[in-house]
Amino acid sequence: ALILSVLVAIPLGLLAGYYKNHWIDNIISGISYLGISLPAFWFGIMLIIIFSLKLGLFPTGGKGGLDSLVLPAVTVGFGLAALITRTTRSSMLDVLRQDYMTTARAKGCSEKQVITVHGLKNALIPIITAIGLQMSLVITGSVLAETVFSWPGIGRLVYDSISKRDTPMVTGAIIMCIINLVVDLIYAFFDPRIKAQYSKKG
């Protein structure tokens, strides 16, 4: 679900930021607000009714082949994609106002290079933060999605652990701390300013 949301959300956020107040931005923003607003369990039930019961394209639940993974992944990933899209759009709007974007265009860089190389690279820091923080929502969303789709995964494990007051809940909290640490370390890889900061200290 997280991989799906990232692959969809970052390109949509770039488009929405680049075409600010355009109809493209309005459509993407509208879908994002819808994704943020829809409860995961309701959205999952609607997907089952449409794509399983009406169209017969995917199984209604249970763990099987890859086709049984599609609807749960979309259920959890839709809300995540909406949040990451909004973050990417806001970050790109800030970057597009910077002087180095104008300088890149003046040097003869194509618009694609300006956006993907100069723009996206500098906009990645808040995006990476958002993706890292969404891991908690992945677990929360998976509890609902895996209950709706009868999928025996981490979400069901968390649900059962809450009922039984088991230690995997503590393990999940530790994993979240590790993920946040990894996100902080990734900052230095993408942001040259942080690299320079640590180099000076060394």
C-alpha positions in Angstrom: 0.0 0.0 0.0 2.8 2.4 0.9 4.7 1.6 -2.4 1.6 2.1 -4.4 0.7 5.4 -2.7 4.3 6.8 -3.2 4.4 5.8 -6.9 1.0 7.5 -7.5 1.2 10.4 -5.1 4.6 12.0 -6.0 3.9 12.4 -9.8 0.4 13.7 -9.0 1.8 16.2 -6.4 4.4 17.4 -8.9 1.7 18.0 -11.5 -0.6 19.8 -9.0 2.2 22.0 -7.8 3.4 22.9 -11.3 -0.1 23.6 -12.6 -1.3 25.6 -9.6 -4.9 26.7 -9.9 -5.2 25.0 -13.2 -8.0 22.4 -13.9 -5.3 19.7 -13.5 -4.6 21.0 -10.0 -8.3 21.2 -9.2 -9.0 17.6 -10.2 -5.9 16.2 -8.3 -6.7 18.4 -5.2 -10.4 17.2 -5.3 -9.3 13.5 -5.4 -6.9 14.2 -2.6 -9.5 15.7 -0.4 -11.8 12.8 -1.2 -9.0 10.3 -0.2 -8.4 12.1 3.1 -12.1 12.2 3.9 -13.2 8.6 3.1 -12.9 6.1 6.0 -10.8 3.1 5.0 -13.4 0.5 6.1 -16.2 2.2 4.1 -14.0 2.5 1.0 -13.0 -1.1 1.3 -16.6 -2.2 1.4 -17.4 -0.1 -1.6 -14.5 -1.7 -3.5 -15.8 -5.2 -2.6 -19.3 -4.3 -3.8 -18.1 -2.8 -7.1 -15.1 -4.9 -8.1 -15.9 -8.2 -6.4 -19.7 -8.6 -6.3 -20.7 -6.6 -9.3 -17.8 -7.0 -11.7 -16.2 -10.2 -10.3 -12.7 -9.0 -11.0 -11.2 -9.6 -7.5 -12.0 -12.0 -4.6 -14.0 -10.6 -1.8 -11.4 -11.4 0.9 -8.9 -14.0 2.2 -5.3 -14.6 1.4 -4.7 -16.0 -2.1 -2.8 -14.9 -5.1 -1.8 -11.4 -6.1 -5.4 -10.6 -7.1 -6.4 -10.9 -3.5 -3.9 -8.2 -2.5 -5.1 -5.6 -4.9 -8.3 -4.3 -3.1 -6.7 -4.2 0.4 -3.6 -2.4 -1.0 -5.8 0.2 -2.8 -8.0 0.6 0.3 -5.0 1.5 2.5 -3.0 3.2 -0.2 -5.7 5.6 -1.3 -5.8 7.6 1.9 -2.0 7.6 2.1 -1.6 8.7 -1.5 -4.0 11.6 -0.8 -1.8 12.9 2.1 1.5 12.4 0.3 0.0 14.2 -2.8 -0.9 17.2 -0.7 2.5 17.3 0.9 4.3 17.0 -2.5 2.1 19.8 -3.9 2.9 22.2 -1.0 6.6 21.4 -1.1 6.8 21.9 -4.8 5.0 25.3 -4.5 7.6 26.4 -2.1 10.5 25.2 -4.3 9.1 26.7 -7.5 9.3 30.2 -5.9 13.1 29.9 -5.2 15.7 31.8 -7.2 17.7 28.7 -8.1 14.8 27.4 -10.2 14.9 30.6 -12.3 18.7 30.2 -12.5 18.4 26.6 -13.7 16.0 27.8 -16.5 18.4 30.6 -17.4 21.2 28.1 -17.8 19.3 26.4 -20.5 17.9 23.4 -18.5 14.8 21.9 -20.0 11.6 22.2 -18.0 11.6 18.5 -17.2 15.1 18.8 -15.8 14.1 21.9 -13.8 11.2 20.1 -12.2 12.6 16.6 -11.7 16.2 17.4 -10.9 16.3 20.8 -9.3 12.7 21.0 -8.0 12.0 17.5 -6.8 15.4 16.9 -5.2 15.0 20.0 -3.0 11.3 19.3 -2.3 12.0 15.7 -1.0 12.7 16.5 2.6 9.1 17.2 3.7 7.9 14.4 1.4 10.2 11.8 3.0 9.0 13.0 6.4 5.4 12.5 5.4 6.1 9.1 4.0 7.9 8.0 7.2 5.1 9.3 9.4 2.5 7.6 7.2 3.9 4.2 8.4 1.8 4.5 11.5 -1.3 5.1 9.3 -0.4 2.1 7.2 -0.6 -0.1 10.4 -3.9 1.7 11.5 -5.4 1.4 8.0 -4.3 -2.2 7.6 -6.1 -3.1 10.8 -9.4 -1.9 9.2 -8.6 -3.2 5.7 -7.5 -6.6 6.9 -10.6 -6.9 9.1 -12.9 -6.0 6.1 -11.0 -8.3 3.7 -10.3 -11.1 6.2 -6.6 -10.8 5.4 -4.3 -12.5 7.9 -1.6 -9.8 8.1 0.1 -7.3 10.5 -3.1 -5.3 10.9 -5.0 -8.4 12.2 -2.0 -9.2 14.4 -2.2 -5.7 15.9 -6.0 -6.1 16.4 -5.6 -9.5 18.1 -2.7 -8.1 20.2 -4.9 -5.3 21.5 -7.6 -7.8 22.4 -5.1 -10.0 24.2 -2.8 -7.3 25.6 0.2 -8.9 23.9 3.7 -7.7 23.5 3.7 -7.3 19.7 2.1 -3.9 20.3 5.3 -2.8 22.1 7.4 -4.3 19.2 5.3 -2.2 16.8 6.2 1.0 18.7 9.9 0.1 18.6 9.7 -0.5 14.8 8.1 3.0 14.4 11.0 4.5 16.3 13.5 2.8 14.0 11.6 4.0 10.9 11.7 7.6 12.2 15.4 7.2 12.8 16.0 5.9 9.2 13.9 8.8 7.8 16.2 11.2 9.6 19.3 9.5 8.3 17.9 9.6 4.7 17.7 13.4 5.1 21.5 13.7 4.9 21.5 11.6 1.7 19.1 13.9 -0.2 19.8 17.3 1.2 23.3 18.7 0.6 22.8 21.4 3.2 22.6 18.7 5.9 25.7 16.9 4.5 27.6 20.2 4.7 26.4 20.8 8.2 27.7 17.5 9.4 31.0 17.9 7.5 31.7 21.2 9.3 31.1 19.6 12.6 33.5 16.8 11.7 
